Amino acid sequence: MKYIRVILIWIIGIVFIIVGILKYVNMDVMSEEVFDRANYPKWFFYVVGTIEFFGGILLLMSAATSKRLGSILIGFVMLGAMGTHYILKDNYSHFIVPAIIFILAILMSLDFEKKEK
């Protein structure tokens, strides 16, 4: 179980680092379309990219506090994604990936509170 958790943490961390970078080089076209439809300001796109990038980096750090903070940041981004899809009245299929990542972020943040022997 520990290995599965480590693999999930690494996958989610790397994905969020990449997605955060893609927002800065304007290659995250799907997210940009959602932000445009929601009438979010352009600067908010970069704020979300920064939070995704640093959340991913914090997940990959070895300290439990850093991992917890990274999972909390990613959890907030996923809450925002689900809220945006709800406001835009998107199909419920758009909620699946953010909801799964949100649940994983919650589980990761709770799991780090336990001390390993």
Phi and psi in degrees as a GROMACS rama.xvg file:
@    title "Ramachandran Plot"
@    xaxis  label "Phi"
@    yaxis  label "Psi"
@TYPE xy
-63.7747  -38.2335  LYS-2
-68.1458  -37.1605  TYR-3
-64.1604  -42.1822  ILE-4
-61.9953  -43.8401  ARG-5
-64.1513  -42.3192  VAL-6
-63.7627  -44.0811  ILE-7
-62.0014  -42.1367  LEU-8
-60.6594  -45.017  ILE-9
-65.7451  -42.3278  TRP-10
-62.5531  -49.9947  ILE-11
-63.6722  -42.5596  ILE-12
-60.0807  -48.1902  GLY-13
-65.658  -41.7944  ILE-14
-60.9607  -43.3727  VAL-15
-70.9917  -31.8729  PHE-16
-63.6534  -45.9827  ILE-17
-64.4817  -46.1799  ILE-18
-63.7942  -37.9897  VAL-19
-63.3924  -41.65  GLY-20
-66.455  -41.258  ILE-21
-60.9626  -30.7379  LEU-22
-66.7388  -35.4055  LYS-23
-75.4885  -28.7981  TYR-24
-97.6635  14.1464  VAL-25
53.4589  44.4776  ASN-26
-115.37  1.73016  MET-27
-92.5912  75.7005  ASP-28
-66.1513  -41.9407  VAL-29
-60.8105  -46.3053  MET-30
-64.3232  -38.7819  SER-31
-63.7809  -37.7895  GLU-32
-65.4405  -40.0577  GLU-33
-65.6838  -42.4401  VAL-34
-63.2325  -39.2597  PHE-35
-65.7942  -43.8394  ASP-36
-62.8986  -33.9993  ARG-37
-84.0051  -2.26228  ALA-38
59.6888  34.0532  ASN-39
-76.8608  145.914  TYR-40
-67.5604  155.193  PRO-41
-60.3462  -36.146  LYS-42
-64.2556  -29.7952  TRP-43
-67.1733  -31.2569  PHE-44
-58.5995  -42.8377  PHE-45
-74.5802  -32.2652  TYR-46
-63.5217  -45.0524  VAL-47
-63.7897  -40.8132  VAL-48
-61.0045  -39.9929  GLY-49
-65.5731  -43.6501  THR-50
-64.4396  -41.4187  ILE-51
-62.4427  -44.4903  GLU-52
-61.2659  -52.1144  PHE-53
-70.4669  -32.4511  PHE-54
-62.057  -42.1566  GLY-55
-64.4298  -42.0889  GLY-56
-63.9053  -44.4455  ILE-57
-62.4671  -34.5677  LEU-58
-63.74  -32.8292  LEU-59
-84.1986  -8.17281  LEU-60
-73.8345  159.013  MET-61
-84.3099  -23.4422  SER-62
-73.7322  137.105  ALA-63
-62.3568  -35.1157  ALA-64
-65.4375  -39.8159  THR-65
-64.6268  -43.5333  SER-66
-62.4154  -40.2705  LYS-67
-64.1815  -45.4059  ARG-68
-62.964  -42.1637  LEU-69
-61.603  -42.5208  GLY-70
-68.7284  -32.7157  SER-71
-67.8859  -43.1107  ILE-72
-60.9372  -45.5476  LEU-73
-65.6687  -37.1192  ILE-74
-61.2374  -42.1987  GLY-75
-65.0351  -38.7659  PHE-76
-63.1938  -40.9738  VAL-77
-69.9117  -34.935  MET-78
-61.4572  -42.4336  LEU-79
-63.6141  -39.1529  GLY-80
-64.3616  -44.423  ALA-81
-65.3807  -39.9747  MET-82
-63.9598  -39.9698  GLY-83
-64.5127  -44.805  THR-84
-63.9148  -34.236  HIS-85
-67.0772  -46.0234  TYR-86
-62.2414  -38.5533  ILE-87
-78.649  -3.28218  LEU-88
56.8299  41.44  LYS-89
-71.1475  163.188  ASP-90
-60.5134  148.426  ASN-91
-64.7699  -16.2024  TYR-92
-65.199  -22.3915  SER-93
-73.8548  -12.8801  HIS-94
-88.3504  -16.1083  PHE-95
-63.4139  -55.3089  ILE-96
-64.6172  -48.7648  VAL-97
-60.3211  -36.0891  PRO-98
-67.0391  -41.9111  ALA-99
-64.2024  -45.1704  ILE-100
-66.5233  -36.6924  ILE-101
-61.7164  -45.804  PHE-102
-63.5437  -42.3736  ILE-103
-63.3342  -38.3012  LEU-104
-64.318  -40.8694  ALA-105
-63.3532  -46.4117  ILE-106
-63.1861  -38.2039  LEU-107
-65.9017  -41.2182  MET-108
-69.189  -34.1649  SER-109
-73.9821  -35.5552  LEU-110
-67.1057  -28.6591  ASP-111
-76.6771  -10.5349  PHE-112
-74.3884  -22.2437  GLU-113
-79.5464  136.111  LYS-114
-86.4012  130.089  LYS-115
-85.0425  142.459  GLU-116
